[in-house]
Amino acid sequence: MWPTVYVIDKQGYIRFWWQGELNWEGATVDKTIETLVENLLKE
């Protein structure tokens, strides 16, 4: 499916993935990804 977003940690593991628009019809996946990336950068 397009688009697909992956968040990959420092060890190369996929920590999160999402298929489709990040904020389609009220979805707030963009905020979820932002929080996840901030937390992964602290590791």
N, CA, C, O and CB atoms as a CASP TS submission, in Angstrom:
PFRMAT TS
TARGET T0000
AUTHOR 0000-0000-0000
METHOD Language model
MODEL 1
PARENT N/A
ATOM      1  N   MET     1       0.851  -1.173   0.000  1.00  0.00           N
ATOM      2  CA  MET     1       0.000   0.000   0.000  1.00  0.00           C
ATOM      3  C   MET     1       0.891   1.229   0.000  1.00  0.00           C
ATOM      4  O   MET     1       1.981   1.206   0.572  1.00  0.00           O
ATOM      5  CB  MET     1      -0.965   0.002   1.218  1.00  0.00           C
ATOM      6  N   TRP     2       0.457   2.256  -0.610  1.00  0.00           N
ATOM      7  CA  TRP     2       1.195   3.507  -0.652  1.00  0.00           C
ATOM      8  C   TRP     2       0.387   4.566   0.053  1.00  0.00           C
ATOM      9  O   TRP     2      -0.824   4.601  -0.162  1.00  0.00           O
ATOM     10  CB  TRP     2       1.511   3.928  -2.103  1.00  0.00           C
ATOM     11  N   PRO     3       0.932   5.417   0.860  1.00  0.00           N
ATOM     12  CA  PRO     3       2.305   5.355   1.357  1.00  0.00           C
ATOM     13  C   PRO     3       2.418   4.410   2.548  1.00  0.00           C
ATOM     14  O   PRO     3       1.428   4.120   3.219  1.00  0.00           O
ATOM     15  CB  PRO     3       2.793   6.752   1.749  1.00  0.00           C
ATOM     16  N   THR     4       3.609   3.944   2.799  1.00  0.00           N
ATOM     17  CA  THR     4       3.903   3.150   3.984  1.00  0.00           C
ATOM     18  C   THR     4       5.085   3.805   4.693  1.00  0.00           C
ATOM     19  O   THR     4       6.083   4.155   4.063  1.00  0.00           O
ATOM     20  CB  THR     4       4.210   1.650   3.615  1.00  0.00           C
ATOM     21  N   VAL     5       4.960   3.964   6.011  1.00  0.00           N
ATOM     22  CA  VAL     5       5.992   4.607   6.823  1.00  0.00           C
ATOM     23  C   VAL     5       6.537   3.574   7.802  1.00  0.00           C
ATOM     24  O   VAL     5       5.776   2.851   8.445  1.00  0.00           O
ATOM     25  CB  VAL     5       5.428   5.863   7.581  1.00  0.00           C
ATOM     26  N   TYR     6       7.858   3.515   7.907  1.00  0.00           N
ATOM     27  CA  TYR     6       8.523   2.628   8.867  1.00  0.00           C
ATOM     28  C   TYR     6       9.364   3.469   9.810  1.00  0.00           C
ATOM     29  O   TYR     6       9.998   4.436   9.390  1.00  0.00           O
ATOM     30  CB  TYR     6       9.404   1.565   8.141  1.00  0.00           C
ATOM     31  N   VAL     7       9.370   3.098  11.092  1.00  0.00           N
ATOM     32  CA  VAL     7      10.293   3.693  12.060  1.00  0.00           C
ATOM     33  C   VAL     7      11.257   2.579  12.445  1.00  0.00           C
ATOM     34  O   VAL     7      10.850   1.538  12.960  1.00  0.00           O
ATOM     35  CB  VAL     7       9.535   4.294  13.336  1.00  0.00           C
ATOM     36  N   ILE     8      12.536   2.812  12.187  1.00  0.00           N
ATOM     37  CA  ILE     8      13.574   1.810  12.429  1.00  0.00           C
ATOM     38  C   ILE     8      14.500   2.329  13.514  1.00  0.00           C
ATOM     39  O   ILE     8      14.955   3.471  13.451  1.00  0.00           O
ATOM     40  CB  ILE     8      14.369   1.487  11.125  1.00  0.00           C
ATOM     41  N   ASP     9      14.786   1.484  14.524  1.00  0.00           N
ATOM     42  CA  ASP     9      15.626   1.925  15.633  1.00  0.00           C
ATOM     43  C   ASP     9      17.107   1.840  15.269  1.00  0.00           C
ATOM     44  O   ASP     9      17.467   1.445  14.160  1.00  0.00           O
ATOM     45  CB  ASP     9      15.342   1.087  16.883  1.00  0.00           C
ATOM     46  N   LYS    10      17.958   2.218  16.225  1.00  0.00           N
ATOM     47  CA  LYS    10      19.406   2.264  15.993  1.00  0.00           C
ATOM     48  C   LYS    10      19.997   0.900  15.672  1.00  0.00           C
ATOM     49  O   LYS    10      21.031   0.813  15.009  1.00  0.00           O
ATOM     50  CB  LYS    10      20.102   2.837  17.202  1.00  0.00           C
ATOM     51  N   GLN    11      19.350  -0.167  16.136  1.00  0.00           N
ATOM     52  CA  GLN    11      19.844  -1.514  15.872  1.00  0.00           C
ATOM     53  C   GLN    11      19.327  -2.061  14.540  1.00  0.00           C
ATOM     54  O   GLN    11      19.702  -3.159  14.130  1.00  0.00           O
ATOM     55  CB  GLN    11      19.443  -2.447  17.007  1.00  0.00           C
ATOM     56  N   GLY    12      18.466  -1.294  13.864  1.00  0.00           N
ATOM     57  CA  GLY    12      17.957  -1.713  12.573  1.00  0.00           C
ATOM     58  C   GLY    12      16.639  -2.468  12.619  1.00  0.00           C
ATOM     59  O   GLY    12      16.198  -3.009  11.605  1.00  0.00           O
ATOM     60  N   TYR    13      16.006  -2.508  13.789  1.00  0.00           N
ATOM     61  CA  TYR    13      14.722  -3.195  13.928  1.00  0.00           C
ATOM     62  C   TYR    13      13.562  -2.257  13.607  1.00  0.00           C
ATOM     63  O   TYR    13      13.578  -1.081  13.971  1.00  0.00           O
ATOM     64  CB  TYR    13      14.567  -3.758  15.346  1.00  0.00           C
ATOM     65  N   ILE    14      12.569  -2.790  12.929  1.00  0.00           N
ATOM     66  CA  ILE    14      11.364  -2.009  12.674  1.00  0.00           C
ATOM     67  C   ILE    14      10.580  -1.931  13.977  1.00  0.00           C
ATOM     68  O   ILE    14      10.154  -2.953  14.514  1.00  0.00           O
ATOM     69  CB  ILE    14      10.498  -2.640  11.523  1.00  0.00           C
ATOM     70  N   ARG    15      10.394  -0.730  14.477  1.00  0.00           N
ATOM     71  CA  ARG    15       9.696  -0.534  15.740  1.00  0.00           C
ATOM     72  C   ARG    15       8.237  -0.143  15.534  1.00  0.00           C
ATOM     73  O   ARG    15       7.418  -0.276  16.445  1.00  0.00           O
ATOM     74  CB  ARG    15      10.399   0.524  16.561  1.00  0.00           C
ATOM     75  N   PHE    16       7.912   0.341  14.330  1.00  0.00           N
ATOM     76  CA  PHE    16       6.542   0.761  14.031  1.00  0.00           C
ATOM     77  C   PHE    16       6.400   0.851  12.526  1.00  0.00           C
ATOM     78  O   PHE    16       7.345   1.216  11.826  1.00  0.00           O
ATOM     79  CB  PHE    16       6.192   2.127  14.712  1.00  0.00           C
ATOM     80  N   TRP    17       5.205   0.514  12.024  1.00  0.00           N
ATOM     81  CA  TRP    17       4.924   0.736  10.614  1.00  0.00           C
ATOM     82  C   TRP    17       3.473   1.104  10.460  1.00  0.00           C
ATOM     83  O   TRP    17       2.620   0.719  11.260  1.00  0.00           O
ATOM     84  CB  TRP    17       5.267  -0.504   9.769  1.00  0.00           C
ATOM     85  N   TRP    18       3.210   1.861   9.409  1.00  0.00           N
ATOM     86  CA  TRP    18       1.852   2.326   9.155  1.00  0.00           C
ATOM     87  C   TRP    18       1.636   2.368   7.652  1.00  0.00           C
ATOM     88  O   TRP    18       2.467   2.890   6.908  1.00  0.00           O
ATOM     89  CB  TRP    18       1.598   3.724   9.799  1.00  0.00           C
ATOM     90  N   GLN    19       0.513   1.815   7.214  1.00  0.00           N
ATOM     91  CA  GLN    19       0.152   1.869   5.809  1.00  0.00           C
ATOM     92  C   GLN    19      -0.963   2.877   5.618  1.00  0.00           C
ATOM     93  O   GLN    19      -1.987   2.805   6.298  1.00  0.00           O
ATOM     94  CB  GLN    19      -0.269   0.483   5.292  1.00  0.00           C
ATOM     95  N   GLY    20      -0.786   3.793   4.722  1.00  0.00           N
ATOM     96  CA  GLY    20      -1.817   4.778   4.426  1.00  0.00           C
ATOM     97  C   GLY    20      -1.425   6.159   4.916  1.00  0.00           C
ATOM     98  O   GLY    20      -0.355   6.362   5.491  1.00  0.00           O
ATOM     99  N   GLU    21      -2.327   7.104   4.669  1.00  0.00           N
ATOM    100  CA  GLU    21      -2.087   8.485   5.073  1.00  0.00           C
ATOM    101  C   GLU    21      -1.961   8.585   6.592  1.00  0.00           C
ATOM    102  O   GLU    21      -2.657   7.885   7.327  1.00  0.00           O
ATOM    103  CB  GLU    21      -3.219   9.398   4.570  1.00  0.00           C
ATOM    104  N   LEU    22      -1.075   9.453   7.052  1.00  0.00           N
ATOM    105  CA  LEU    22      -0.807   9.562   8.486  1.00  0.00           C
ATOM    106  C   LEU    22      -1.941  10.224   9.258  1.00  0.00           C
ATOM    107  O   LEU    22      -2.146   9.926  10.435  1.00  0.00           O
ATOM    108  CB  LEU    22       0.463  10.335   8.707  1.00  0.00           C
ATOM    109  N   ASN    23      -2.667  11.102   8.619  1.00  0.00           N
ATOM    110  CA  ASN    23      -3.754  11.768   9.336  1.00  0.00           C
ATOM    111  C   ASN    23      -5.060  11.737   8.545  1.00  0.00           C
ATOM    112  O   ASN    23      -5.809  12.713   8.527  1.00  0.00           O
ATOM    113  CB  ASN    23      -3.371  13.210   9.643  1.00  0.00           C
ATOM    114  N   TRP    24      -5.322  10.615   7.900  1.00  0.00           N
ATOM    115  CA  TRP    24      -6.531  10.428   7.115  1.00  0.00           C
ATOM    116  C   TRP    24      -7.740  10.236   8.023  1.00  0.00           C
ATOM    117  O   TRP    24      -7.715   9.393   8.919  1.00  0.00           O
ATOM    118  CB  TRP    24      -6.377   9.233   6.176  1.00  0.00           C
ATOM    119  N   GLU    25      -8.776  10.996   7.801  1.00  0.00           N
ATOM    120  CA  GLU    25     -10.046  10.884   8.515  1.00  0.00           C
ATOM    121  C   GLU    25      -9.864  10.880  10.035  1.00  0.00           C
ATOM    122  O   GLU    25     -10.447  10.052  10.734  1.00  0.00           O
ATOM    123  CB  GLU    25     -10.768   9.623   8.084  1.00  0.00           C
ATOM    124  N   GLY    26      -9.068  11.795  10.527  1.00  0.00           N
ATOM    125  CA  GLY    26      -8.925  11.950  11.976  1.00  0.00           C
ATOM    126  C   GLY    26      -7.845  11.111  12.626  1.00  0.00           C
ATOM    127  O   GLY    26      -7.632  11.228  13.833  1.00  0.00           O
ATOM    128  N   ALA    27      -7.157  10.272  11.873  1.00  0.00           N
ATOM    129  CA  ALA    27      -6.063   9.490  12.454  1.00  0.00           C
ATOM    130  C   ALA    27      -4.959  10.444  12.899  1.00  0.00           C
ATOM    131  O   ALA    27      -4.714  11.471  12.265  1.00  0.00           O
ATOM    132  CB  ALA    27      -5.512   8.438  11.431  1.00  0.00           C
ATOM    133  N   THR    28      -4.312  10.097  13.974  1.00  0.00           N
ATOM    134  CA  THR    28      -3.245  10.955  14.510  1.00  0.00           C
ATOM    135  C   THR    28      -1.909  10.215  14.546  1.00  0.00           C
ATOM    136  O   THR    28      -1.123  10.370  15.481  1.00  0.00           O
ATOM    137  CB  THR    28      -3.611  11.447  15.923  1.00  0.00           C
ATOM    138  N   VAL    29      -1.669   9.419  13.528  1.00  0.00           N
ATOM    139  CA  VAL    29      -0.456   8.608  13.485  1.00  0.00           C
ATOM    140  C   VAL    29       0.787   9.481  13.402  1.00  0.00           C
ATOM    141  O   VAL    29       1.846   9.089  13.892  1.00  0.00           O
ATOM    142  CB  VAL    29      -0.500   7.647  12.301  1.00  0.00           C
ATOM    143  N   ASP    30       0.680  10.656  12.793  1.00  0.00           N
ATOM    144  CA  ASP    30       1.836  11.543  12.723  1.00  0.00           C
ATOM    145  C   ASP    30       2.325  11.914  14.112  1.00  0.00           C
ATOM    146  O   ASP    30       3.533  11.996  14.334  1.00  0.00           O
ATOM    147  CB  ASP    30       1.496  12.802  11.935  1.00  0.00           C
ATOM    148  N   LYS    31       1.420  12.140  15.047  1.00  0.00           N
ATOM    149  CA  LYS    31       1.801  12.455  16.424  1.00  0.00           C
ATOM    150  C   LYS    31       2.372  11.218  17.127  1.00  0.00           C
ATOM    151  O   LYS    31       3.305  11.331  17.922  1.00  0.00           O
ATOM    152  CB  LYS    31       0.587  13.001  17.205  1.00  0.00           C
ATOM    153  N   THR    32       1.825  10.065  16.840  1.00  0.00           N
ATOM    154  CA  THR    32       2.337   8.817  17.407  1.00  0.00           C
ATOM    155  C   THR    32       3.773   8.583  16.961  1.00  0.00           C
ATOM    156  O   THR    32       4.626   8.228  17.774  1.00  0.00           O
ATOM    157  CB  THR    32       1.449   7.628  16.997  1.00  0.00           C
ATOM    158  N   ILE    33       4.043   8.777  15.684  1.00  0.00           N
ATOM    159  CA  ILE    33       5.395   8.588  15.156  1.00  0.00           C
ATOM    160  C   ILE    33       6.345   9.602  15.758  1.00  0.00           C
ATOM    161  O   ILE    33       7.473   9.258  16.111  1.00  0.00           O
ATOM    162  CB  ILE    33       5.403   8.700  13.627  1.00  0.00           C
ATOM    163  N   GLU    34       5.912  10.841  15.880  1.00  0.00           N
ATOM    164  CA  GLU    34       6.764  11.878  16.472  1.00  0.00           C
ATOM    165  C   GLU    34       7.165  11.508  17.892  1.00  0.00           C
ATOM    166  O   GLU    34       8.333  11.641  18.257  1.00  0.00           O
ATOM    167  CB  GLU    34       6.045  13.234  16.467  1.00  0.00           C
ATOM    168  N   THR    35       6.222  11.049  18.692  1.00  0.00           N
ATOM    169  CA  THR    35       6.506  10.651  20.077  1.00  0.00           C
ATOM    170  C   THR    35       7.446   9.452  20.103  1.00  0.00           C
ATOM    171  O   THR    35       8.389   9.416  20.894  1.00  0.00           O
ATOM    172  CB  THR    35       5.199  10.319  20.831  1.00  0.00           C
ATOM    173  N   LEU    36       7.193   8.481  19.247  1.00  0.00           N
ATOM    174  CA  LEU    36       8.042   7.292  19.196  1.00  0.00           C
ATOM    175  C   LEU    36       9.478   7.648  18.835  1.00  0.00           C
ATOM    176  O   LEU    36      10.417   7.158  19.463  1.00  0.00           O
ATOM    177  CB  LEU    36       7.487   6.289  18.190  1.00  0.00           C
ATOM    178  N   VAL    37       9.653   8.496  17.831  1.00  0.00           N
ATOM    179  CA  VAL    37      11.003   8.899  17.413  1.00  0.00           C
ATOM    180  C   VAL    37      11.715   9.647  18.537  1.00  0.00           C
ATOM    181  O   VAL    37      12.899   9.418  18.782  1.00  0.00           O
ATOM    182  CB  VAL    37      10.939   9.779  16.147  1.00  0.00           C
ATOM    183  N   GLU    38      11.008  10.528  19.210  1.00  0.00           N
ATOM    184  CA  GLU    38      11.616  11.252  20.344  1.00  0.00           C
ATOM    185  C   GLU    38      12.090  10.271  21.405  1.00  0.00           C
ATOM    186  O   GLU    38      13.190  10.426  21.935  1.00  0.00           O
ATOM    187  CB  GLU    38      10.609  12.255  20.961  1.00  0.00           C
ATOM    188  N   ASN    39      11.285   9.266  21.725  1.00  0.00           N
ATOM    189  CA  ASN    39      11.669   8.267  22.732  1.00  0.00           C
ATOM    190  C   ASN    39      12.827   7.403  22.259  1.00  0.00           C
ATOM    191  O   ASN    39      13.711   7.078  23.052  1.00  0.00           O
ATOM    192  CB  ASN    39      10.478   7.379  23.079  1.00  0.00           C
ATOM    193  N   LEU    40      12.845   7.024  20.983  1.00  0.00           N
ATOM    194  CA  LEU    40      13.942   6.218  20.466  1.00  0.00           C
ATOM    195  C   LEU    40      15.253   6.992  20.457  1.00  0.00           C
ATOM    196  O   LEU    40      16.314   6.406  20.675  1.00  0.00           O
ATOM    197  CB  LEU    40      13.619   5.731  19.068  1.00  0.00           C
ATOM    198  N   LEU    41      15.199   8.280  20.213  1.00  0.00           N
ATOM    199  CA  LEU    41      16.424   9.081  20.221  1.00  0.00           C
ATOM    200  C   LEU    41      17.031   9.188  21.624  1.00  0.00           C
ATOM    201  O   LEU    41      18.225   9.453  21.768  1.00  0.00           O
ATOM    202  CB  LEU    41      16.136  10.478  19.674  1.00  0.00           C
ATOM    203  N   LYS    42      16.214   8.983  22.648  1.00  0.00           N
ATOM    204  CA  LYS    42      16.700   9.026  24.035  1.00  0.00           C
ATOM    205  C   LYS    42      17.381   7.721  24.430  1.00  0.00           C
ATOM    206  O   LYS    42      18.121   7.687  25.412  1.00  0.00           O
ATOM    207  CB  LYS    42      15.544   9.318  24.996  1.00  0.00           C
ATOM    208  N   GLU    43      17.142   6.651  23.682  1.00  0.00           N
ATOM    209  CA  GLU    43      17.729   5.346  24.036  1.00  0.00           C
ATOM    210  C   GLU    43      19.211   5.308  23.741  1.00  0.00           C
ATOM    211  O   GLU    43      19.862   4.290  23.977  1.00  0.00           O
ATOM    212  CB  GLU    43      17.030   4.218  23.283  1.00  0.00           C
TER
END
